[in-house]
Amino acid sequence: MTSSSSIGVRELPLFPLPEVVLFPGRPLPLQIFEFRYRMMMNTILEEDRRFGVLMWDPVEEKAAAVGCCAEILQYQRLPDDRMKMLTLGQQRFRVLEYVREKPYRVGLVEWISDEAASKGFETAGGFGKSAAKGCGSSIGKAD
């Protein structure tokens, strides 16, 4: 079992995904089509390009309490206003409470530091770069 400790609290827009778990240092390609999440991504792109990914359990009809922050590396707007994007997992968090439900969920989250687990992701930055390179020029950089 890894050692964890709290290292900060902030509000974070949350993106629940059915049966998907994002890990720090791992890429997650997404296609954003729901209006509320297109709104969320537009806001995120104007700010720090980070949002939380939570696994949604369709049987229990609730989100997991622990998720991973995703950073948008590249994105492409499609003619019908959908978006394709490549994100990279950053850091785990725990949802302390939901501060807003509409038009999309925003949670007050507590960052989790994983000292022991971070050693296994020393090449994760390289993996994210190679994943972005694999997307080619079809997706624009988020810078």
Helices and strands as residue ranges (DSSP letters): E 4-18, E 27-32, H 35-46, E 50-57, E 62-63, E 66-77, E 83-100, E 106-114, H 115-118, G 119-121, H 124-134, G 136-138, E 140-141
